[in-house]
Amino acid sequence: MSETRYDWLADRWVIFAPNRSQRPDEFRHVHRSSSSEVECPFCLGNEQLTPESLLVLPRRSKASTSPQLPTGRFASQRSNRTWQVRVIPNKFPALAPISLSGLSDLDVGHLSENHNDSKRPVLPMLDPLQSSYQLSGVHEVIVETPKHLNSLTQLSPTQCKLVFEAYRQRLNHWRAHDALRYGVVFKNVGSDAGASLSHSHSQLIATTFVPPEVFRCCQRLMQYRESYGKDFFEDTIEKETIAQKRIVYRSERLIAIAPFASHVPYLVQVLPIKDEPRFEETSSQTLGELAMLARQMLAAIEKMFPSAAYNFVIHTSPFDPNWDQSFRWRLEIFPRLTKVAGFEWGSDCFINPVIPEEAAARMREQLNLSTLLAN
Amino acid sequence: MSETRYDWLADRWVIFAPNRSQRPDEFRHVHRSSSSEVECPFCLGNEQLTPESLLVLPRRSKASTSPQLPTGRFASQRSNRTWQVRVIPNKFPALAPISLSGLSDLDVGHLSENHNDSKRPVLPMLDPLQSSYQLSGVHEVIVETPKHLNSLTQLSPTQCKLVFEAYRQRLNHWRAHDALRYGVVFKNVGSDAGASLSHSHSQLIATTFVPPEVFRCCQRLMQYRESYGKDFFEDTIEKETIAQKRIVYRSERLIAIAPFASHVPYLVQVLPIKDEPRFEETSSQTLGELAMLARQMLAAIEKMFPSAAYNFVIHTSPFDPNWDQSFRWRLEIFPRLTKVAGFEWGSDCFINPVIPEEAAARMREQLNLSTLLAN
C-alpha cells in the first residue's frame, strides 16, 4: 500500500509506493527498440495478464463482438480480438486506489472544508516535520495498439486519433467523480523517461489532491490575470506570433512553440489558439489535428535522436471549475537528452544546452506539414 | 556564451549554455567503470589539457617543488608532479564568468538596490512572458586525485580529507567575493547523474544570485523559526533521535539520517549536531569525520548498487549573513535509481519506491563503523 508524505521544507509531496519496485523491467537487459523476450501483457491475446478493460475503442457493438470471443488456451472471457485501444488499471499503481463506492471519512472531512476554495491546496494543515497522509487516486494504462509496436509513430492516423479519443473519454469520466481534483495524461518512452515496458502505451493519473507544482502554476496564472487584466497564454501566443522565431507549427486551431525559457532541450508546447481550459472538452477536429501533430513531432524527435527516450504530458485544468478562467490545456513533448545533475537537483536551476529558437528551427525542418494537413 | 532566462510560470531560472554540448562524453560508448580510451585531462602529466590551477593541495613550498618541474614532451610550467588535489576552472562553464576585476553596471545596479534585503531574491523586476538576463558565476572542478581512479572510495583517508579541505577553501574564497551570493559543491558520478568524465572529481558553482529553490527553502526555514520559535534542523534532529528509525549514523559532531519524506530512494542527509550555517567554517575535526563518513556512505551505495550513478551535494548558507540564523549546512548523498517520468515532471510529486526507514536500516548494515571511527 502506498503512503504519501509531505516534505514541508521543499513544499513537495512524496509518494512511497514499494509495490512499484516489483514492476517488470525489460530495459535492464535489452535495448528499447529491440523486441521483448518476456511475454508482453499489452499484446492482443494476452489480455488475461492484465486487469479487466475500463474502456475499449472502437466501442463494441454486441452483435459484432460476441461471436468472436476466443476459445484458445490463453483466451479468457475478457479477451476480445476486435479492440484497437484498451484502457486498463495500472497493475502497479503509484497511488492508493480511491474507494469508488464513496469517500472515506478523511476525504469527506477535508473536502467539505475546502471544496469551493481554489485559493488553497486541498490538503489539511500539516506538521512541518513529519506529516504523513493517505493520498489516493487512479492510475490507468492506455494500451495504444493490439500489436507489439514500440512507438505511437508506427500507428496509423486513425489508430492514433483513437488513442487521443481514449484520453478524452477517461479524463471526462474522472472529472465527473466527486473525490477527484486533478488529472493528467502522460507518456514515457524509453528507460530514461521512466518507462518499464516497450509496447506503445500511455498513462493517466487522477488524484484526490492538486499537486503542489500544479497548484503554484494555477495561482500564478490567476495572479497574471489579476495584474495584467489579460490571459497569460493569450499574451504568450500574441508575443510569439510577432517574434516568429519559436513557432514550430500554427493552424487555425493549434499553435506549437518551443517556449522562451524551456528547461530541457527541444521541448515543444502545443496550445489551442482559443481559450480552452479543458483538454477533454476540445472539439473532435482539434483532437484529431493534435493527434496528427503529436505523431509528427514524435517522428521528428525519433529522427533527430534515434535512441533518445522521450515524454509527453497533457496538462488540463484541475477539476475545480474555479481554475478554468485562467488555465489553458496544453501538450508538452520533450526528448530526454540531458541528465539532472547535482547542481540542478539542489537549485531548481536547469542547464539547457539548446536555445529554443534553434530547437524550433530544427523541429520545423523535420515536420512533414503536407502529410500533417492531409490527414 | 551562456544566457539565463526566467520561466515566470514555473518560477524557475534556466541557463542556456550551448557550449556545454561540446563537452567530452566518454560514457556514450563505454561503461562508467571501464578505463577511458580518450586522454584523461585530469590525470597527472596532462595538466596542459586543462586551465591553470586555482588551488593545489597540499600547499606547495617553493623549495620542494621548483626543482621538480617536468621537462618532457607534454610538460608545461603548470604541471607539478607533487599535487594531490587540484582545483581548476571548468572548461565548459554553466554560467557566464564573473568579472573578477569588478562588477558590471547591471550587477552594480541590482546589488545596490537589494544588497541587504534577504526577503527578496536578488533579481530585478521581470517581464512574466520573456525575461532574459545575464546571470554569471564561477564553475570549478575539483580533481580529487592525480591517478585515474573512478571513485572517491578508492582514495586513501588522507587524500579524501584533502578533497573536503579543497571544498572548504574554495567556498571560503568565493564567500569573500562581493559579486557572489551563493555557492554549492556537488559530485556527479556516472552518466545518469550528469557526469561526463570518469576520473574522480567534484564541482563547485558560485552564482551572483540565489537560485529560486534555495531562496524558497531559506524563506521556509525563517518562517519555521518565526512560527515555532525554534530551529527547524534542531527540531528534526530531536525528533529523529526519539524515533531512532531513520538514523544512519550519529557521533558527537554529526548525524546522518534518511529524511522522513525523501523524494528519491536511499537519500541520506548528513548534518552537524551543532547549529552551523556554513560548511566552510566547520572545524577540521568535523570536516575530517565528514570526509570519512561520505567515503563510507559512497562505498555502501557502490556495494548495494554496483552500476548505479550517484550524486552528492553540499548545501551551505547563502553568502548574505542574514540567512545564517536559520540555515544549517548539510551533505546529501543519493544514488540515481529512479527516473523522473512524465507524472513527476509535471507535478513535482515524486514517486519513491523505498521507505526511508528501510533505506536507513540497509545503509546502517553497510557502514563499517569501526573503520570509520579509526580514521
Interface residues (C-beta under 8 A of the other chain):
Chain A: E3 R5 Y6 D7 W8 L9 A10 D11 R12 W13 V14 I15 F16 A17 P18 R20 S21 A94 P128 L129 Q130 V184 F186 K187 N188 S191 D192 A193 G194 A195 Q203 I205 P211 P212 E213 V214 R216 C217 R220 L221 Y224 Y228 F232 D235 T236 K239 P259 F260 A261 S262 H263 N311 F312 V313 H315 E332 T338 K339 V340 A341 G342 F343 E344 W345 G346 S347 D348 C349 F350 I351 N352 P353 V354 I355
Chain B: E3 R5 Y6 D7 W8 L9 A10 D11 R12 W13 V14 I15 F16 A17 P18 R20 S21 A94 P128 L129 Q130 V184 F186 K187 N188 S191 D192 A193 G194 A195 Q203 I205 P211 P212 E213 V214 R216 C217 R220 L221 Y224 Y228 F232 D235 T236 K239 P259 F260 A261 S262 H263 N311 F312 V313 H315 E332 T338 K339 V340 A341 G342 F343 E344 W345 G346 S347 D348 C349 F350 I351 N352 P353 V354 I355
